[in-house]
């Protein structure tokens, strides 16, 4: 099953490595990733992941990371509308 996460993180060199490590350790496969720097010097990371596991297992662990300020799961309904656009 495909899932989409919007993650806001502090802009630090090691933050992407931490996010990807937790993603891998929780059994999720990253299929796509986009990143941009926000005006407030934070980074917005959008991850598309694939796994048969519940997405909450990953989002709860990412929220616990010190450099993660927000982790939001994008519902599948929104993904369907984006794909049709």
C-alpha positions as CSV (number, residue, x, y, z in Angstrom):
1,X,0.0,0.0,0.0
2,X,1.3,3.5,-0.9
3,X,1.3,6.3,1.7
4,X,2.3,9.9,1.6
5,X,3.9,11.9,4.4
6,X,4.6,15.6,4.8
7,X,7.4,16.1,7.2
8,X,8.7,19.5,8.5
9,X,12.3,19.3,9.9
10,X,15.0,21.6,11.1
11,X,17.6,22.3,8.5
12,X,20.6,20.2,9.7
13,X,23.0,18.0,7.8
14,X,22.0,14.7,9.5
15,X,18.3,15.1,9.5
16,X,17.5,13.3,6.2
17,X,19.7,10.4,7.2
18,X,17.8,10.0,10.4
19,X,14.4,10.2,8.7
20,X,15.5,7.6,6.1
21,X,17.0,5.3,8.7
22,X,13.8,5.2,10.7
23,X,11.8,4.7,7.6
24,X,13.9,1.7,6.6
25,X,14.0,0.2,10.2
26,X,10.2,0.3,10.3
27,X,9.9,-1.7,7.1
28,X,8.9,1.0,4.7
29,X,10.3,1.4,1.2
30,X,10.8,5.0,-0.1
31,X,9.4,5.3,-3.6
32,X,9.7,9.0,-4.1
33,X,11.0,12.0,-2.1
34,X,10.8,15.8,-2.6
35,X,12.5,18.4,-0.4
36,X,12.4,22.2,-0.3
37,X,13.7,24.8,2.1
38,X,11.0,27.0,3.7
39,X,11.3,30.7,4.4
40,X,11.8,30.1,8.1
41,X,15.0,27.9,7.4
42,X,13.1,24.7,8.0
43,X,12.8,22.0,5.4
44,X,9.7,20.4,4.0
45,X,10.2,16.8,3.0
46,X,7.5,14.9,1.2
47,X,7.9,11.1,1.3
48,X,6.0,8.5,-0.7
49,X,6.4,5.1,1.0
50,X,5.2,1.6,0.3
51,X,4.5,-1.1,2.9
52,X,1.8,-3.5,4.1
53,X,2.3,-2.1,7.6
54,X,0.1,0.7,9.2
55,X,1.5,4.1,8.3
56,X,1.0,5.2,12.0
57,X,4.0,2.9,12.9
58,X,6.2,5.2,10.9
59,X,4.6,8.6,11.5
60,X,4.7,8.1,15.3
61,X,8.4,7.2,15.2
62,X,9.3,10.1,12.9
63,X,7.5,12.5,15.3
64,X,9.8,11.4,18.1
65,X,12.9,12.5,16.2
66,X,14.4,15.6,17.8
67,X,14.7,17.5,14.4
68,X,11.2,16.7,13.2
69,X,8.8,19.5,14.0
70,X,5.7,18.0,12.2
71,X,4.8,14.8,10.5
72,X,1.5,14.6,8.7
73,X,0.0,11.7,6.9
74,X,-1.8,12.6,3.7
75,X,-5.0,10.5,3.3
76,X,-5.4,8.2,0.4
77,X,-8.4,10.2,-0.9
78,X,-6.1,13.2,-1.4
79,X,-3.6,11.1,-3.2
80,X,-6.2,9.9,-5.6
81,X,-7.2,13.5,-6.5
82,X,-3.6,14.5,-7.0
83,X,-3.0,11.6,-9.3
84,X,-6.0,12.5,-11.4
85,X,-4.9,16.2,-11.7
